[in-house]
Amino acid sequence: MGITVALAGNPNSGKTTLFNKLTGAKQHVGNWPGVTIEKKTGTIHRTDAELVDMPGIYSLSPYTPEENITRNFLVGESPDVILNIVDASNIERNLYLTLQLLDLNIPTVVALNMMDTVDKNGDRIDVKALTDILGCKVVPISALKGTGLKELTKAIVDTGSSKVPSKPIRMNDRIESLIDASEKEIRGKVPEKNIRWFAIKLVENDEIISTELKDSRNELSDDINGLEAEYEDDAASIITDARYRIIEDIVSKCVRKGVKENAETLSDRVDKVITHRIFGLPMFIAVIGVLFMGIIGYGDYPGIGTYFTDMLNGWIEESLQPAVADWCADMDVSDELTSLLVSGVVGGVGAVIGFLPQMLILFLALCILEDIGYMARAAFMMDRVFRFFGLSGKSFIPLLVGMGCGVPGIMSSRTIESERDRRITAMTVTFVPCGAKLPVIAMIAGALFHNNGLIALFVYVVGIVSVLVSGIILKKFKGLSGRPAPFVMELPPYHIPSWINVIKGTLDRGLAFVKKAGTLILLASILIWFLASYNGAFQYVGDNGTTGSMLESFGRATCIIFQPLGWGDNWQFTVGSITGLMAKENLVSTLATLFSVDDEGEAIYTVLAAITTPAAGLSFLMFNMLCAPCFAAIGAMHRELGTWKATGAAVLYQCVFAYAVASIIYVIASLIYGETAVVSGWIIAILSIVAIVALIVRKEPYTKEETA
Ligand code: GDP
């Protein structure tokens, strides 16, 4: 058995880059137990050492799931070596974690990353002096350029075999004597190896450790109170302060700032323009606009993504489906099985897989922007706006991606480090209309509003407002409470993207999507096909859904639910909403089939115009925009939220919220268009308004006041 090496460091210190360089393609990706935070492991090249990637953290405090995972792993599983990656161009902040790691008494190697940037800035770091002070091997590297990796690997292996534990750095005598007292108090109750770390945590009054070692804490309370009185501060702050003093001392001894100290770097100058207070945001919108037009298309010009997606869709519809049908005919396969294969399996999965080219190109573009360092700036600019609604600026990127397709939108919420922010984002991304919802918008606008483009604008505005309002509402629920994580991520200097990161990032996300399509979407497609093709007695009735299928019976039985929204009289709308779950654009073809019009274009417009009103149409549209997204997106949500229970709760929230919003829109639109809304509509709308307002103004029951 080889040794286990835990890779720990601050977010953005280059962990991913180093991990990829050290392990190459031999990686295993899973989740940490109990949470949906990704756990990556891999074997370090030319060794049998197993590298475990820890979540990026700034400290070993118990406030975030990321910090808890890291400390539980380091203390509980005691890896053979801690590989602490330090961003040398930001050494003051990064050493704060290093000092805490050294307290653990686990053999440690420090990888001093980003040395290329340090050199470029003309700074000097005295590695020998740093090695002496930290008491462990310190290896200067550049993960991006791949320098120093051989030396690093050797240091890891040597440290692993010599098993020399890390040497804690002592704070001042006054604090150390209290730590000694704390150690005496807890000896025997905690692993002897990590006793100093536990002792310090107890003095700091760490929430978890103090509860575990309550008696010891009580015994120590006089001593701690004494210290706090002396320093006129709380113990945790006193220790933080002591650590920063040590860091100051280290930096003064080991770091020589180059002549360029105050000179602006090129990045700084570029940033002045790009994150400009007034022009920053419009410029960003322009960049994204061009990107989307290039990929998705504009007017008559198909974007490159759309071009390939159309090609794939065309091939599925015109070649693959007929080929499967022909094959079935040759093989004398029954009508039922043919229909299952052609419409259910190939049609259902194909409808979703067809989006793959567009998604891959979008991912690629976004990965590049991210790796250049631009996305960090965009999130930074949006942070102030979003924070107001209980979301962090980092939620902005998923929302943006979600306009193309909800699946990558939800998946890109993975880049948000705080679990709470990530969950809320994953639950609300699909409120912004994705590309597949456009045909539905076009249908309603065409049939009932003379093709008025403002309807589309209205849908986007309601979608975005829904995200923001949900940010406020959801943070009042258990598990989602708390303030958005502070925007601590520093803006990394701009640089040329690392192609390994970009390509790996793109393929990982694409692959996750394909896997989803192969399993969940396949099952869901078969289920819907089954409901649409069989009647209650399980007799095959053909797959166009109009001949007494279970789906039709279900639609007829349940459409009454939508009476208050103004479109409960036509069961076809209910069935359309259900098939929309397979892919939202299905809604159009389903309605066309169910209203027995051959051509989806003008004919369906005429039918809709004849049987429904603008207010009801708008309410139908809004319900379908906001309610449960398609199965692919639900699958992606499950991946981010971790359990089916949480996913179910999220879908329920979306449906209830959609219902409430649709009822309000129905009543208001009725007033505007001079229609008479049904009474039940009024009742539901008023109740909805009261409920939404109440949830918005309600106090946050689960959010603790911040101490910091
Ligand atoms: P993580 O958040 O710790 O996983 O960090 P990443 O590996 O994603 O790196 C953050 C950013 O720093 C990326 O844009 C990397 O390309 C960049 N980066 C990583 N290592 C180096 C390095 O040695 N030198 C420079 N200049 N940039 C680096």
Boltz pocket constraint, residues with backbone or C-beta under 6 A from the ligand:
constraints:
  - pocket:
      binder: B
      contacts: [[A, 9], [A, 10], [A, 11], [A, 12], [A, 13], [A, 14], [A, 15], [A, 16], [A, 17], [A, 18], [A, 56], [A, 113], [A, 114], [A, 115], [A, 116], [A, 117], [A, 141], [A, 142], [A, 143], [A, 144], [A, 145], [A, 370], [A, 371], [A, 372], [A, 373], [A, 492], [A, 495], [A, 496], [A, 497], [A, 498], [A, 501]]
      max_distance: 6.0
